[in-house]
Amino acid sequence: MFCFDPDERVTGDLRGFLAGLTDETDAVRVRLFDAYMTPEDHAPYTSDQRLLDFRTFYGPEQRDILMLWRNRPEIGFAEGDGRTPRGMTAVETDLYCQHYGKSLSVAHWEETCDYYVQHFPYETYGAKWEARKGQGIHTESDFGRRLHPWGEDLFANAVPMPAAK
């Protein structure tokens, strides 16, 4: 199973990677990096464009997201937590993913801020996203770190982020 959001693009030879997995591997986490709009690169995305490599700069914050898992009886979704399955014993981390959720357009950024303020607990999400309103164009990441072009410089400066609970 390959599960990803429409604003994410996995890079590299996905088919070749999957062909090389051992039978023991249950699942794969993919290293995800957020793309950012910058003063020089903030034109809105349109559906006639390729999303892969759409933006120039990415934050170094690396989130390892479970995106691939085998269809096995022992792997399933726990009630109340439908985002990622449970039951894997051998999980690898490999591949890279460009995440465009923060960088599709300034208008989309503002809509995202409003969505989190209106539909999520204010203390945990709303306050953070309310403070981000009007801040869609970046010169550094949301965590105050230097932005990098996609590639080895970004990966060498990656900052692993704690797993979401």
N, C-alpha and C positions, 0 to 999 in steps of 0.2 A: 504494500500500500504506500502511496506517495501522497502526502497531505500537506498542502501549502496554501497560502492566501493569494488572491489574484494580484496583490501588489508586491509579490516576492518573485525573484528570479534566481534559481540555482545556477551557478556557473561551473564550467569545466565539463569533463566527459562523464556525465551521469550514467549513461548506459555501460560504458567501460568499467566504471567504478562498481556498479551493481553486479556485473558479470564476474568481477574478481572477489566478491564477498564469499566467505566460507559459509557452509550450511549452519554453523554454530551461531553466527551473528543474527540476533533477533531484530535489531533496530539500529538506526543511524540518526545521530544528532548532526545538524548542519550549522556551521558557523555563520551567524547572521549579523550584518552590519547595516545601520541606517544611513540612507542617502539624505543629503541636506540641500536645500535651496540656499544659494549664496548671492551676494550683490551682483555678481557677474553671470549667474546661472539660475534664473528663477522663472523662465518662461513656462507657462502651464503645459502639462502633458495633454496631448490630444490622441484620440483613438487610432489615428492613422500613423502614429509613431511606434517604433519598437521600444519596449520598456527597458530591456536589458541595456545597460550602460547609458541610460537616459541622463543621469546626473554625473557631474564630475567629481564631487567630494562626498566623503563618508566619514562618520564618526568612528573612532577607534574602539568604541564599546562593542564587545563581542558577546552575543547571546547565543548559546548553543541550544537550538530548537529541535525537538524530536519531529522529524518530517517523514521518515521512512520506517516501516516495520513490516514484519512478515505476517501473513494471514494464518496464524496458528491458533488452535483452540485455547491455549493458556494465555493468550494475549487478548485483552478486552478492555472495555471502558467501564470505569467505576461509576456508580450512580452519583449524580451531582457534580461530576468532573468530566465533561464531555470533550475537552480539548485534546487531551493526550491519553493514550491507552496505558494500561498497567500489565504487569506479568512478564516483562522482558528480563532476561538474565544476562545477556551479552549485548551491550550497546557500544557501538563505535562512534567517534566524532570525526567527521571528515567533510569534505566539500565546503563551498562557500556560497553565501546567499546575499544578494543585493535586495534590501527592503526599502520600498519607495513610499510607505505610508505617510511619512513626514514631508514628502517632497513633490507631490503630484502638482500642486498649485498653491498659491497663497490662499485662494478661496477655500480649497479643500482643507488646508491647515486650520483656518478659522472654524469651519464646520466641525472638524475633529475636536477642537478645543470645546466648542459649545456642547457637543455630544457627551463628552466625558463629564462636563460640569452638570449637565441636566440628567444624566442617566446612571451615574455611578456614585458611590458614597463620597461625599465632599471631602471628608478627612483623608481618605486614602488616594483618591484620584482627582476629584473636582478641584481642589485648591491648587494642585500642581498644574493642571491644564488651564485653569483660569489665569494663572500667572503667565502662561505661555501665549495668551491672546496678543495679537499684534507683533509676535516675535517669530514669524515664519521664515524670514530671511536670516540666515546665520553666518557668523564669521568664526564660530566655534561650535562644538557639539552642545547638546542640552546639558551635558555634564561638565562643560567648561574646558574641554580638551580640543587640541588642534585637529582640524579636518585634514584628510588625506585623500589623494586620488586612489581609485581602485587598483589593487595590486600588491606587490611585495612590501612596499613601504607601509601600507595600511596593516597588512598582516603582521609585520615585524613590530608594529606599535600597538597591537591589539591589547585591550584591557578586558579580561574576562569579567563578565557581570554575574552576580549571583543568580541562581535559577529561580524563576518565579514560583511562588507557592500557591 
